[in-house]
């Protein structure tokens, strides 16, 4: 066991270049701007919420470790972002998902210096855009349980994959000198293959939560979606 982890650690590139440092600073500014003070205070007070958050982080970390890398930097895995968004709110979800992001950067990408960029383009930006889509759907569509699950969870989760892969591809093209044709042919072309399973996974998870544990969802209310006519 010790030899296994020793070999893994020797394969990790611990350098930090200026571009990676800039991404890390941008991430720090973003986290500072959205810091979920009230949500974190609630986590500290509520042991049940602490266990739920820990359980979700373990599940997310496991999902991300089921990674099908095409080549260095081009990773394919389920995200689970929208379920986290609907359970904890986008601010707390952004901060909490920094933990699996750090684990992924060290043990999968093997470049801790990519932590800032990976966190921005795999969690922060997709979560924010997914929250914006969820927020607009809440105001534009009828308050119905089908809308909450199908639009707020299913479609939103599929779009989160689009947000993630487009932003990560743009980062690799601008900052890592990847050829755009390679990114399109080997990464972006796979968006349709990943978007539907991601949507299905999150849609099923949220459906189960609505049926069995609706109190675990951040702003869901039976009175809002079921009782009000």
Residue pairs with C-beta under 8 A, 6 or more apart in sequence:
8 107
11 110
12 106
12 107
12 110
12 111
12 112
13 110
13 111
13 112
13 113
14 112
14 113
15 113
16 24
16 112
16 113
17 113
19 175
20 113
20 114
20 116
20 117
21 113
21 116
22 116
23 114
23 116
23 117
23 120
23 171
23 175
24 113
24 115
24 116
25 116
26 116
26 120
27 115
27 116
27 119
27 120
27 124
28 116
30 94
30 120
30 124
31 94
31 95
31 98
31 124
34 91
34 94
34 95
35 91
35 95
36 89
36 91
36 92
36 94
36 95
39 88
39 89
39 91
39 92
40 92
40 95
42 49
43 49
43 50
43 53
43 92
52 87
52 216
53 88
53 96
56 83
56 84
56 87
56 88
56 96
57 96
57 97
57 99
57 100
59 80
60 80
60 84
60 97
60 100
61 99
61 100
61 103
61 104
63 77
63 78
63 79
63 80
64 77
64 78
64 79
64 100
64 103
64 104
64 108
65 77
65 104
65 107
65 108
66 77
66 78
67 75
67 76
67 77
67 104
67 108
68 75
68 76
68 77
69 75
69 76
69 108
70 76
70 186
70 187
71 186
73 109
73 172
73 176
73 178
74 172
74 183
74 186
74 187
75 108
75 109
76 190
76 194
78 194
78 197
78 198
78 201
79 122
79 126
79 157
79 160
79 161
79 164
79 198
80 201
80 202
80 205
81 93
81 97
81 123
81 126
81 127
81 130
81 157
81 160
81 164
81 202
82 130
82 134
82 152
82 153
82 156
82 157
82 160
82 202
82 206
83 153
83 157
83 202
83 205
83 206
83 209
84 93
84 96
84 97
84 127
85 93
85 127
85 130
85 131
85 134
85 156
85 218
86 134
86 152
86 153
86 206
86 209
86 217
86 218
86 220
87 93
87 209
87 216
87 217
87 218
88 96
88 218
89 218
89 219
90 127
90 128
90 130
90 131
93 123
93 127
94 123
94 124
94 127
94 128
97 119
97 123
97 127
98 119
98 123
101 115
101 118
101 119
101 122
101 123
102 112
102 115
102 119
104 118
104 122
105 111
105 112
105 114
105 115
105 118
105 119
106 112
106 115
109 118
117 171
117 175
118 168
120 167
120 171
121 164
121 167
121 168
121 170
121 171
122 164
122 168
125 163
125 164
125 167
126 160
126 163
126 164
126 167
127 160
129 159
129 160
129 163
130 156
130 157
130 159
130 160
130 163
133 156
133 159
134 152
134 156
137 147
137 151
137 152
137 156
138 152
141 147
141 151
143 224
143 225
143 228
144 225
145 210
145 225
145 226
148 206
148 210
148 220
148 225
149 203
149 206
149 207
149 210
150 203
152 206
153 202
153 203
153 205
153 206
153 207
154 199
154 200
154 202
154 203
155 199
156 202
157 198
157 199
157 201
157 202
157 203
158 195
158 196
158 198
158 199
159 195
160 198
160 202
161 191
161 194
161 195
161 198
161 199
162 191
162 195
165 187
165 188
165 190
165 191
165 194
166 188
166 191
169 178
169 183
169 184
169 187
169 188
172 178
172 183
173 179
173 180
173 183
206 217
209 216
209 217
210 217
210 220
214 220
214 221
214 222
